[in-house]
Amino acid sequence: MIELLLLTPAARVDEISDILMELDALAVTVEDADADTPDEAPIFGEPGMPATLSEQIRGWQRSVLKALFENEDAATEALTVLLAQDGMAGADGVHVQSMQTVAEQDWVRLTQSQFDPVPITGQFWIVPSWHEPPAEARQVMRLDPGLAFGTGTHPTTRMCLRWIARHAAEAQGWDRVLDYGCGSGILAIGAALHGARGIDAVDIDPAAVESTQANAAANGVTLTAGLPERADGLYPVVLANILSAPLKLLAPLLCSHVAPGGHLVLSGILARQTEELQAAYAPWVALEAGDQEDGWVLLTGRRA
Ligand SMILES: C[S@@+](CC[C@H](N)C(=O)[O-])C[C@H]1O[C@@H](n2cnc3c(N)ncnc32)[C@H](O)[C@@H]1O
């Protein structure tokens, strides 16, 4: 394959990218031409500050467009057409930096090599479909990285799964579980693998709902996945791995779904946010830090 590098003014990044794709580029990526130099400038403003010019036009002041073509003929033809349309002169022009051959890679294998089986406990493992489960794994969830969050590599997910594994003996008796913010469905499937039934997995993102359904099928478990309004009534276990700000807003709603004596398990919270969350949930559940990893805490409690 051939990679064409074009120095492009920020204001024209979208336009030139579109033209390159129309001229049969296989892919176009944008990089900062001033990266790692004294001229490098942040693309995003500080939180709460007005957007920078670059942020509004989705490019760095000096951007390099990298366009990938099938072969040299395709790249040369695209470049000829582009330059005939555009001209090379002036600050608004596109300048060719280089055209070079790119070594063929097995992209699928490269991506797959970045995802290894993840241990949750000594016996419970998350294993991508292209790996054999490790010999010590007694319980295995098959899960491949996809569009939705939740592969088991993030501490907030792992802490929830560890909590489920620690309650394995009790899980057989859970006749309903709510996974609120299910992403890939990893927590819902984890609960099902430990014996829970009647699982509702909900998310505001329709792609997460689809992922959850597909991942549940791949693991041979039964659950219902849907948008948040699908959550209905009382559950002996409510799991929610979202983030501190939405969890605070959701406090009355999530607590309204926890059955008397039921468990509430919250993740996605930084250690320094513990007291704020405890205060937000205090009217319904006394939350305690049940686990922690890499600065994140798991807050758990039972409804009175
Ligand atoms: C950090 S991911 C967690 C995914 C998975 N449960 C896990 O533990 O890995 C959070 C998920 O919550 C969803 N989410 C965010 N805000 C939400 C809300 N207000 N109601 C329902 N889902 C929400 C997001 O779409 C995302 O899929």
The ligand as an SDF file (V2000), in Angstrom:
LIG
                    3D

 27 29  0  0  0  0  0  0  0  0999 V2000
  -18.4630    2.7240   31.9690 C   0  0  0  0  0  0  0  0  0  0  0  0
  -19.6550    1.9870   30.9090 S   0  0  0  0  0  0  0  0  0  0  0  0
  -19.9620    0.4890   31.8150 C   0  0  0  0  0  0  0  0  0  0  0  0
  -20.2460   -0.6980   30.9450 C   0  0  0  0  0  0  0  0  0  0  0  0
  -20.3170   -2.0240   31.6900 C   0  0  0  0  0  0  0  0  0  0  0  0
  -21.4750   -2.0710   32.5730 N   0  0  0  0  0  0  0  0  0  0  0  0
  -19.0610   -2.2810   32.5000 C   0  0  0  0  0  0  0  0  0  0  0  0
  -19.1550   -2.4010   33.7280 O   0  0  0  0  0  0  0  0  0  0  0  0
  -17.9750   -2.3750   31.9040 O   0  0  0  0  0  0  0  0  0  0  0  0
  -21.0810    2.9830   31.2590 C   0  0  0  0  0  0  0  0  0  0  0  0
  -22.2820    2.7090   30.3960 C   0  0  0  0  0  0  0  0  0  0  0  0
  -23.3510    3.4530   30.9430 O   0  0  0  0  0  0  0  0  0  0  0  0
  -24.1320    4.0060   29.8950 C   0  0  0  0  0  0  0  0  0  0  0  0
  -24.7980    5.1870   30.4610 N   0  0  0  0  0  0  0  0  0  0  0  0
  -24.2960    6.4160   30.6970 C   0  0  0  0  0  0  0  0  0  0  0  0
  -25.2250    7.2150   31.2470 N   0  0  0  0  0  0  0  0  0  0  0  0
  -26.3620    6.4660   31.3630 C   0  0  0  0  0  0  0  0  0  0  0  0
  -27.6830    6.7360   31.8370 C   0  0  0  0  0  0  0  0  0  0  0  0
  -28.0210    7.9280   32.3190 N   0  0  0  0  0  0  0  0  0  0  0  0
  -28.5830    5.7420   31.8080 N   0  0  0  0  0  0  0  0  0  0  0  0
  -28.2560    4.5190   31.3180 C   0  0  0  0  0  0  0  0  0  0  0  0
  -27.0380    4.2200   30.8220 N   0  0  0  0  0  0  0  0  0  0  0  0
  -26.0920    5.1780   30.8570 C   0  0  0  0  0  0  0  0  0  0  0  0
  -23.1310    4.2990   28.8080 C   0  0  0  0  0  0  0  0  0  0  0  0
  -23.7610    4.3360   27.5400 O   0  0  0  0  0  0  0  0  0  0  0  0
  -22.1480    3.1280   28.9510 C   0  0  0  0  0  0  0  0  0  0  0  0
  -22.4840    2.0580   28.1070 O   0  0  0  0  0  0  0  0  0  0  0  0
  1  2  1  0
  2  3  1  0
  2 10  1  0
  3  4  1  0
  4  5  1  0
  5  6  1  0
  5  7  1  0
  7  8  2  0
  7  9  1  0
 10 11  1  0
 11 12  1  0
 11 26  1  0
 12 13  1  0
 13 14  1  0
 13 24  1  0
 14 15  1  0
 14 23  1  0
 15 16  2  0
 16 17  1  0
 17 18  1  0
 17 23  2  0
 18 19  1  0
 18 20  2  0
 20 21  1  0
 21 22  2  0
 22 23  1  0
 24 25  1  0
 24 26  1  0
 26 27  1  0
M  CHG  2   2   1   9  -1
M  END
$$$$
